[in-house]
Amino acid sequence: MLKIVHCSQYLSKRKGDIALDYGSLAFESCAQIAIAMGIAIAIPNLNDIIPLVGVTAGMLLAFVYPALIDMFTFIPMGFSRI
């Protein structure tokens, strides 16, 4: 009788206590390549996206991060005085 086994079981090797599963590693690598290729196909002209990324990073650096740092630094002091 034929035993149906997942292909990653054939590709996995045991080395000590660490199981190296080459099947899932290959799948994750192919998935990352497919995602990168999908983004490259969806956005062929990076001149439209680079300013958006720059403005977003600039706003985070200018407004959001200083407010978060201030909040985590000084608000616990304010609550302890109440």
C-alpha positions as CSV (number, residue, x, y, z in Angstrom):
1,M,0.0,0.0,0.0
2,L,1.3,3.4,-0.9
3,K,1.8,5.8,2.0
4,I,1.0,9.5,1.1
5,V,3.6,11.7,2.7
6,H,4.0,15.5,2.5
7,C,6.9,16.5,0.3
8,S,8.5,18.5,3.1
9,Q,9.0,15.3,5.0
10,Y,11.3,14.1,2.2
11,L,13.2,17.3,2.2
12,S,13.6,17.6,6.0
13,K,16.7,16.4,7.7
14,R,17.5,16.0,11.4
15,K,20.7,17.5,12.7
16,G,20.9,17.0,16.4
17,D,17.9,18.5,18.1
18,I,17.3,21.0,15.2
19,A,15.0,19.9,12.4
20,L,16.0,21.6,9.2
21,D,12.8,21.7,7.1
22,Y,14.0,22.6,3.6
23,G,10.5,22.3,2.2
24,S,9.0,25.1,4.3
25,L,12.2,27.2,3.8
26,A,11.8,26.9,0.0
27,F,8.1,27.8,0.3
28,E,8.9,30.9,2.4
29,S,11.6,32.0,-0.1
30,C,9.3,31.5,-3.0
31,A,6.5,33.4,-1.2
32,Q,8.9,36.4,-0.5
33,I,10.0,36.4,-4.1
34,A,6.4,36.3,-5.3
35,I,5.4,39.2,-3.0
36,A,8.4,41.3,-4.2
37,M,7.5,40.6,-7.8
38,G,3.9,41.5,-7.2
39,I,4.8,44.8,-5.7
40,A,7.2,45.5,-8.6
41,I,4.5,44.7,-11.2
42,A,1.9,46.8,-9.3
43,I,4.1,49.8,-9.0
44,P,6.3,50.0,-12.1
45,N,7.1,53.7,-11.6
46,L,8.7,54.4,-8.2
47,N,8.8,58.1,-8.8
48,D,5.1,58.2,-7.7
49,I,5.8,56.3,-4.4
50,I,9.1,57.6,-3.2
51,P,7.7,61.1,-2.2
52,L,4.8,59.4,-0.4
53,V,7.2,57.3,1.7
54,G,9.4,60.3,2.4
55,V,6.5,62.5,3.6
56,T,5.2,59.7,5.8
57,A,8.6,59.1,7.4
58,G,9.1,62.8,7.8
59,M,5.7,63.3,9.5
60,L,6.5,60.3,11.9
61,L,9.9,61.8,12.8
62,A,8.6,65.3,13.2
63,F,5.3,64.8,15.0
64,V,4.5,61.3,16.1
65,Y,7.8,60.0,17.6
66,P,8.5,63.1,19.7
67,A,5.0,62.9,21.1
68,L,5.3,59.2,21.9
69,I,8.7,59.8,23.6
70,D,7.3,62.6,25.6
71,M,4.3,60.6,26.6
72,F,6.3,57.6,27.7
73,T,8.8,59.8,29.6
74,F,6.7,62.3,31.5
75,I,3.1,60.9,31.8
76,P,4.0,58.2,34.4
77,M,5.4,61.1,36.6
78,G,2.2,63.0,36.2
79,F,0.0,60.1,37.2
80,S,2.0,59.3,40.3
81,R,1.4,62.9,41.7
82,I,-2.4,62.5,41.6
